[in-house]
Amino acid sequence: MSVPTPPGPALPGAALQLPKLLLGLVAAAAVAHGGLAVVGGVLWAQVLSAVLCAAGLVAVAYLVARPVPHVVLGTAVLGMLGVASFLGVLGAALATGGHPVSGWVGPWGIAAVILDSSVVRIAAAVLRRAENAGRARP
């Protein structure tokens, strides 16, 4: 007979119970940004994608090693930056009268923006769940 474990603590420095979905989404977003770095068109867009890919891989490592609230919050911010980069690159390309940057409107770009927005949503849910668990405790 196993003893049920209480939900993860919600203290600022305490480890959280991370869903594997968040790890998978962050890793998949990093792969999508890596794909954009290869097919992203102009050099500055490729460099931006490569930086987001590397940051995503670092975020996965931090989430595995130390799943604390500030790391999860950083992951959400990284997802927001990914969404903003998608909109910024397309906006810059359209504002300069050029064609949208190749790759960013293709499968890699669409996958990256969907995964980044999902990372933000799931990370916010993890933080909300930890906060609610902290309030429920005496």
N, C-alpha and C positions, 0 to 999 in steps of 0.2 A: 504494500500500500504506500503510495507516494504522498508526500506532504505538499500541498499546493503552495506555490511561491507567490508572494505578494507582488503587485505591479512594481515596475522600476521606480526608484526614488526620483523626486523632482527637485532636489537641491541643486544649486547652481553648479557645483563641481562634481556631482554624482553622475555615474554612468547611466545611460538610458537603455531601454530595451528597443533596439532598432529593428524595424522590419527589414527583411531581406529585399523587399521591393525597393526601398530607398537605395540600398547599395547597388542593386541591378540597374536602376534608372541612372544613377550617377555614372556608373561604368559605361552604360550604353551611350549616354550623352558625350562622354569623353571620346568614345569610338567615333561617334557622328562628327564631332569637331575635328578629329584626326582625319576623317574622310574629307571634310571641307578644306583642311589644310593642304590636301593633295590636289583637289579640283577647284579650289576657291577663286581662281582667276588671277586678279592682280596681287602683287606681292604683299601689300599691307593687309589684305583680307586673309591671305594664307598665314601670315605671321600671327594675326589676331586669333585665327582658328587654332593654330599650334599652341599658343599660350593658353587658350581655354581648354584644350585637350590635356596639356600638362597639369593645369590646375585641377582638372577633374580627376586625374589619376592620383594626385596628391590628396584630394578630398576623400577618395575611396580609401586610401591608406590610413588617413586620420580617422575615418569612420570605423574602420576595422580595429585599429589600435586603441582608440580612446573615444567611445561614443558619448561625449558629454554635450550639454546643451549648446555651448558656444561653437562647437564644431558643427553641429547640425544647423545652427543659425548661419554659419559661414557657408555651408553647402547651399542653403536657400539663397543667400546673396550671390553665390556663384551661378546658380540657375537664373537669377534675375539678370545678371550680367550677360549670360548667354542669350537670353531673349532680347535684351537691349542691343547686343551686337548684331543680331539678325536684322532688327529694324533699322539700326544705324547704318549698316552696310548697304542695305537696299535703299534707304533714304539718301545716302551720299551718292550712290550710283545714279539714282533718278534725278537728284538735284543738279548734278553736273551735266545733265543732258545725255549721258551715256546710257548704254544698256545696263540692265541689272547685272551684277557680277555673276559670272557663270558659276554654277554649282550651288549658289545660295538659294536659287529658286528651283533647284533640282531635288532629288530624293535626299541627299545628305543634309541640305539646308532645312528642308521641311522636317526631317527626322530630328535634327538638332533642336529646332525651336519647340517641337512637341515634347521632346524629352526634357528640355530645360524647364518648360512650364510645369511639367509633371513633377520634376524634382522640387520645385518651389512649393507646390501643393502638398506633396507628401511630407516634406520637411516641416512645413507649418503644422500639419496634422500631428506629427510626432511631438513637436514642442507643445502644442495645445493639450495633447493627451498627458504629457508629463506634468504640465501645470495643473490640470484638473486632478491628477492623482495626488499631487502635493497638497491641494486644498482639502481633499477628502480625508487626509490623515489628521489625527488629533495633535 
